[in-house]
Amino acid sequence: MPKRRTAMQKYNDLYSLIQSDPKADQYFRSLPGYVQEAISSKASGVNSYESLITYAEKLTRGDL
């Protein structure tokens, strides 16, 4: 039986995300300080674990 795809959990902002999702909190804390600061400055645009990863990857690649 194939696995069901679960809908991406969305939160109000970065702070709600890292408060509610231990995996997101751990990932966020593992990022370099400059990446954490950049993400925090756009907290309202980070509302899921997936968006956190995507934004962090863009920052570390220099795409933003």
C-alpha positions in Angstrom: 0.0 0.0 0.0 1.5 3.4 -1.0 2.2 6.0 1.7 -0.2 8.8 1.9 1.2 12.3 1.3 0.4 14.5 4.2 -0.3 18.1 3.8 2.5 20.5 4.7 1.8 21.9 8.2 1.6 25.7 8.1 2.1 28.1 11.0 1.6 31.8 11.4 5.3 32.7 11.3 8.8 31.4 12.0 8.3 31.8 15.8 5.1 29.7 15.8 6.9 27.1 13.6 10.0 26.7 15.8 7.9 26.7 19.0 5.6 23.9 17.7 8.0 21.8 15.6 11.1 20.5 17.4 12.6 19.4 14.1 12.3 23.0 12.7 13.7 24.4 16.0 16.7 22.1 15.9 17.3 22.9 12.2 17.0 26.7 12.8 19.5 26.6 15.7 22.0 24.6 13.6 22.2 27.4 11.0 24.9 30.0 11.0 24.1 33.2 12.9 23.8 35.4 9.8 21.3 33.0 8.3 19.3 32.9 11.5 19.2 36.7 11.5 18.2 36.9 7.8 15.4 34.4 8.3 14.2 36.1 11.5 14.0 39.4 9.6 11.5 37.8 7.3 9.7 35.7 10.0 6.2 36.2 8.6 7.2 34.6 5.3 8.5 31.4 6.9 5.5 29.4 7.9 6.5 25.7 7.4 9.5 23.4 7.8 9.8 23.2 4.1 9.8 27.0 3.6 12.5 27.3 6.4 14.7 24.8 4.6 14.2 26.4 1.2 14.9 29.9 2.5 18.0 28.8 4.5 19.4 27.0 1.4 18.9 30.1 -0.8 20.7 32.2 1.8 23.7 29.8 2.1 24.0 29.6 -1.7 23.9 33.3 -2.0 20.7 33.3 -4.1 19.1 36.0 -1.9 
